[in-house]
């Protein structure tokens, strides 16, 4: 059985519902719930180098990338951002569809 991570946001029908499953999607994917360092879009682009702002906004809108919005700006957990990037690169390299 696969454990859910705070950034997964994907319901697995093979697991029993947990408190995490019953939370609204925004709270479930909120990277601010951890004590991780938050970065804005500009810093995220600098950290990941090959990712554009447009790509970040697209994946946020689709629900693929968890974020926190404060004063009109998007912020990401650095750890979750790196995990998302590694996972997306792996899927691209292995031609895995979402």
C-alpha positions in Angstrom: 0.0 0.0 0.0 1.4 3.4 -1.0 1.5 6.1 1.6 0.1 9.5 0.7 2.4 12.4 0.8 1.2 15.9 1.6 1.9 17.1 -2.0 0.2 14.1 -3.8 -3.3 15.4 -3.8 -4.3 12.3 -5.7 -7.0 10.0 -4.3 -6.0 6.3 -4.3 -9.2 4.2 -4.2 -7.2 1.2 -2.8 -6.5 3.0 0.5 -8.8 3.7 3.4 -9.9 7.3 3.8 -7.8 9.2 6.3 -8.2 12.7 7.7 -5.9 13.8 4.9 -8.5 12.5 2.4 -11.4 14.4 4.0 -9.7 17.8 3.9 -10.5 20.3 1.1 -8.0 20.0 -1.8 -6.5 23.4 -1.1 -5.6 22.4 2.5 -4.5 19.0 1.5 -1.9 20.4 -0.9 -0.9 23.4 1.2 2.9 23.3 1.4 2.8 25.9 4.2 1.6 23.1 6.5 5.2 22.0 6.8 8.0 24.1 8.2 9.8 24.1 4.9 11.2 27.3 3.3 8.7 29.0 0.9 9.9 30.4 -2.4 8.1 32.7 -4.9 7.9 32.1 -8.7 11.1 34.1 -9.4 13.1 32.0 -6.8 11.4 28.8 -8.1 12.6 29.6 -11.6 16.1 30.2 -10.3 16.2 27.0 -8.3 14.9 24.8 -11.1 16.7 26.6 -14.0 14.7 24.9 -16.9 11.2 25.8 -15.6 9.5 29.0 -16.9 7.0 31.0 -14.9 4.3 30.0 -17.5 4.9 26.3 -16.8 4.7 26.9 -13.0 1.4 28.8 -13.4 0.0 26.1 -15.7 0.7 23.3 -13.3 -0.7 25.3 -10.4 -3.9 25.9 -12.4 -4.2 22.2 -13.2 -3.6 21.2 -9.6 -0.3 19.4 -10.3 1.8 21.7 -8.2 0.7 22.8 -4.7 1.1 26.4 -3.8 0.1 29.1 -1.3 -1.3 32.4 -2.5 -0.5 35.4 -0.4 -1.0 39.1 -1.4 -1.6 37.9 -5.0 1.7 36.1 -5.2 2.3 32.3 -5.4 4.6 30.6 -3.0 5.9 27.0 -3.1 7.5 24.8 -0.5 11.1 24.3 -1.7 11.0 20.6 -0.8 7.7 20.0 -2.6 8.8 22.1 -5.6 12.0 20.0 -6.0 10.0 16.7 -5.6 7.4 17.9 -8.2 10.2 18.8 -10.6 12.0 15.4 -10.2 8.7 13.5 -10.6 7.8 15.5 -13.7 11.3 15.0 -15.2 11.1 11.3 -14.5 7.7 11.0 -16.1 8.9 13.0 -19.2 12.0 10.8 -19.5 9.9 7.6 -19.2 6.9 8.9 -21.2 4.5 8.3 -18.3 1.2 10.1 -18.8 -0.7 11.6 -15.9 
